[in-house]
Structures are given as C-alpha cells and as structure tokens.
C-alpha cells in the first residue's frame, strides 16, 4: 500500500489531447508514486493508449503537462522519455526476433570495446538484469526461440536495463497463460518493492485487483475515478468503465437436446490421443487447460485445420468426414478462430464481403452473385449482432476489435451452422462487446445451437459453459458440470500432470 | 456524438477521395495525356492515329486482364511471354496448313490454357512457389517453341480472314480493341460478380483466413492460372494476326510489359486490391506514350527508357500517396473507435 507522503514520481496535469476533431483526452489528472502499481483501465477507445503514448513521448499533448520528479517536462520523442527513466512495454513487442536476448536488451546501447561490441560484458550485464527479475533465460538465446511469456519478460528486462524509474505495461498478459500471468504479476510486484513505479494497463480486472495499489478508470477520455484498489469492488470498476452494471456470473440454465456431434477416439498430431465426446443440442461445452494443453488442437482438428484420425465422427447421427474447413462449413459447423488477425480477417474486404464469404456460393444464380440477397443477409446479421460500422461497405480493418470479432461471428451465423466452435471468442475485445457476445451466445444456444468453447479465461467457462472438459498435456483430466465449474476446480485439473 | 459523426463524415470524404484516386487516378492521367498530346503533339489528333493507339493497347491489354486477376490473388505468372510465343506459333502453323481460322483460335487459346493448368497444378499440388514455377515454365516453353520451329524460322500466313482479326475494324473501331474491351468486361464480371472473383480477392488479402473461411484455395489458384492462359492465348492470336506471322522469339519481355501494365493500373502486387479499369487505363497510357514518342521520332530504345521511367514515376507517386494515406487512415481508425464508444455510452445514458 502506498504511503500518502511518498514522493510523486510522475504527474499528469490537465492533460487534453485532440485528434483532428476528436477529443481523446479531456483534462485528465493522474499521478504515480514511487514504488506504486497504478492500474489504468477502460474500454477500447477510452483514451488509455493516447495517454500512454503521451507519457512515452510518442504523441505531444494538445494541452496539459507532465511532471517528472517535481519538474514540468515535455517529451519531443520517445528517446526523451527513455532518458527521463520511463520505459514503455507496448502490446506489440519491439524485439528483434533474430537477435539474442542480450542484444535485444542492449539494442542501440551495446557496451563496446575498441569500437566493437563487447559480447562478454553485454551477456554478463544481461544476466544481471535477468537475475534481478528472477527470470531464468540464457541471454545468448535468440528471441525467436523464446516463448511469448519469455519474450514479454525480455521486454521488461530491456526496460529495467535503462534504469527505468517508471515502467508502463500495455496489456502485458494478453498472450500469456494463467501460470505465466501469475509469474509476471509477481515480478511486477517485486519491481514495485524495489521502488520502481508501474503503470499497469489492462482489460482484465482480475489481474488488476491482484497487483494494483490504485486504480484509475478512463471513459471517453475523461477520468471517472481514481481509488485505492482496496476501496473498490470489481463491479464498481466495471460500472465506472461501461457506465452500467454488467451481468456477471454463472451460466444460465441450458436446456439440452439430443446429441448433435459425437466424436469417438480422435487422435491429433500424436498429442491428443483417443479423445471422445458427445455434444448435445443447446449445450456449451468448454474445452479448457493451460496454453499448449491441447484443447485448441481438438477444435482445429474438428474444423479440418489439422490432420487427425478418428474412429467415428457423427453429426446428427450420420457419419461425417472433415478434411478441410470447407467440409466443415458444408456440414454446418462454424468456427471463430482465436487469432483474428491471422486466421479470421480478410483485411482489404468490406464488412459485407467478410460476412458473406462462407455462403457466397449459396447466394449465386447460375454463376453470378445476387447482390440484393447478399445485401439483405449481411444487413440482417450486422443488425442482429449490433456491429457498429458506418456502412456494410466499410473496410473491416477500420472497425474496432470488438466489432471485427462480431463480423467474424456473423460469418459463421450466416453459414447457418448448427455447431459452433469458438476459440477465444472475446480475445482483444472490450468489456461492452464482451457482454454482448456472451448474451449472443446465450440466445444462440437457446435456439438450439451447440457450442464448443475454448478459452484461456476461466471466467468465460463459468459464465457460458454447462460442462467443461479440462486438458493437460493432450489428455482430458476431468469433466465438470454445473456448480462444479469453479476456478479452483478447473485449475486443479489443468495443473494435474 | 454529433460532433463526432460530423468528423467521421469529413474523414470519410477524405477516404472517398483516396478511393477515387485508387480507382480512377490512372484513368485521369490517361485523359490528361490525351488532352496534352491532342494539342501539342503533331498528328496525334489525326483520328487514324488515335484509333491506332487504342489498337496497340489491346495486344498487351488482353493478357493484362488475366494478369490482373492473378496479381489480385497475390500471385503472378512470368511464363505469359513464352506462352504467347508458343501458342501464337502453333496457331499460325494450324491456320497456314488447314486454313481454318476457327481451328487456329482454338489451338492458340487451348495451348495457352494448358500451360496455365500445368502452372496451377505445379504450384498447388507440388507446392513450388509461383515465381519459380512460372520462371521455369517460361524457359521450358520458350525452348520448346524454338525446338518445334527447328531453329526459329517464323511461320507466315496472310489470308484476309485471318489477318482481319489483328488489322481490321468494325465501324472504324479496331477489332483488337473491341476484343480487349470484351475481355475486360469479362474480367470485371469474373472479379466483381462471381463467387470465384470473391475468392480471388480473399486469397489475395489473407490466404490463411480465406482457407479458414472455407474458400477452396487450391482450386481457385488452378483456375486463376487457366484464366491467365486464356487471356494470354487471346493476345497471342491477335498479335499473330496483326503481324501475319509468328516465330519462337515473338515479343521478348512481353510478361514484364503485362505485369508492368497491371501494377501501373493500381493493382497491388501483394494482392487483395486492384481493378480491371486501372489495367485498361494503364494499357492505354503505354500505347499513348509509345505513339507520342513515335510521332516525335524517338527511337525504340528511347521508348524503352520512357516506359521504365513511367513505371517508376507512377509507383513512387503511389508509394508516397500510400504513406501519406496510411498516416491519415491510422487516424481514421482511432477516430472510428472513439465515436463508437460514444454511441455506446449514449445508448446507456
């Protein structure tokens, strides 16, 4: 807990920032004490990124000032901010994958000897920094050989090597598994204990409450509250973020129908062995587990994205073979991929074309597309899912993450699928859109759809699934239903070897 | 919220301008070039000369229609020059021995489509990259045409029914240009109105996501190369007819002229974006520049330098334009998120 008398290391006063015609930040005040972890939360577009970019020297504010160690400062560029001891770890890594950990940590400031890089000194110094963070990575490894979590830690090490007084972390856990998140959070805490101040930006309130001393909520560029973490509840923060209470909690009663999809002895990549399950109409079956546990491979195999061998696969009682996504879609199985950018978006195409791509052959007469039908169907789904776009002809790339995700969902719905495979359906989506996606899934399931859900957020299972199968190293370690589905029980199974 | 919406409108107008430039920019350049030439280049305004310009645009143009489809899908075909030579040569052999123009058309086009099919199969089923496959194919096909011609002697044939296709006119409009426009309309229809065309754009913008969305990627790519063959075959027939002859060394560097025209027409080499209209305009621009230089008595080598310079100039303008636009589009992206959350708030309040 922070001491009121503790010195303010970074202050922001009356910060306002205009993008052409739009006020991204309105008169925001913010302060950061020495050794404090101050969480900055808000929906997408609330102004968090603008504020980070100003603190990092990437943007210059329209008005207002930054105060570093008591004196007003302006940053002309990011290296000014670095000089002032501010290190920002952005969502997208700035690491060079082909270089070693040590080279990345000391990039542009390599210790030299006679004009050449002093490798020995550099590796030693890098080890020192890594040791300080209690990270067990050999500094000579190339970054591309590291896991995402290790890369994240390397970024942090780079920040520390600058002797940063302030570290800003933008959604640092977006790509991490539960266990890695815990490791990261404990590192953040120990940094704070050493006197480093941290601005922690995240969507995930659970983590925020685990680490933060104070929480500031932004909404529409305005600071709504700044409170000690111990004085507010998660619901208070959500209320401040979205301006209303979010229906949280357990999944509603699911009315199960007959078995829709039945899998007997599915084998994938020599990793998943003899996986079997029956999926009922109106059911949401969660496939959980830590990253790399295999849950995702099952979904990809069922959609024909991975080579697999199965003894028996039946859909509505009749045998089925799925060798590629096309087969799956023809059998009315839909899929929402976890990596939206890589596997989902058709970035240059419009919202309309992104929705209709899976059904375009059903929309044709002789051999051309009937434009009116396409228009009508896509408009139906855009309205049904409440996709916010200026028109259905807008490029999908210009939509926010949540709306892009809704378009990808709309694509599967337009295919009129009976079974929906959802992989991380709310990754990179703001709280509001998340709530909408949850209630959409509820209503789909109500009307008889069967859903297989894979997620790294345990809350998502609690909220949506009536049954959960937990994987660990390719095997189902247990099955939970109804009230048995709790974070504790799921973690217990997921960590069982 | 109203302020935000106004802003969005303002920026959508900007976006609109950008799209307008992407779609019609090169067409505008052609018009400007024509207006300038009309007034300042001696003899350019002579109707016969202007008809000749549009006739010339057709020979690269037909093949460029097929290449536009290939490049939008993110691939390209380096073998069209050799394909042109072989199929034109075989077509002339057929017409000079059988005297059947119809049979010559069929042979020319089918040979080119067959080469396209082989390209497509090698790329999808064997998994060699399009660059290597079509480069290798261009050597093989060019070599074959020399072997078949036993050393490079061109075949000649000048019956009227045959040479009419390359040299004739209908209501004064050159036949090759009419065929070019028909090809372009067909290409436009394929790209914009058929599921296949939608697949072409999808593969070009994100092949993996297209596959996940159920696009038959391999089948589409094979068809793309067959279509490239089809349009190349049409060009081959027209050139053979225009020249009354065809030899194995026909039109060296043809494939690069075709790709240059497509890229100059605003089709993105990385795929996902492009238009037939741009390709038509670029072909007309090339033909116009060639014609102007001829009228000014510049020799053929100067013309080559000029073509290269036009391409570089056009693409550097394009590069600068995109850099400027990316900057403002990044702003638009942020702008559009902001009012969205405003709307959201509005709904709650």
Interface residues (C-beta under 8 A of the other chain):
Chain A: X19 X20 X21 X22 X24 X43 X44 X45 X46 X219 X220 X221 X242 X243 X244 X303 X305 X324 X325 X326 X328 X329 X330 X335 X337 X342 X343 X344 X345 X346 X347 X348 X349 X353 X356 X357 X358 X360 X361 X363 X364 X367 X368 X369 X388 X390 X397 X398 X399 X400 X403 X411 X415 X430 X432
Chain B: X3 X4 X6 X7 X8 X10 X11 X12 X189 X193 X194 X195 X198 X199 X201 X202 X204 X205 X206 X208 X209 X210 X211 X212 X213 X214 X215 X216 X272 X273 X329 X331 X332 X333 X334 X335 X336 X337 X338 X339 X340 X341 X342 X343 X344 X345 X348 X349
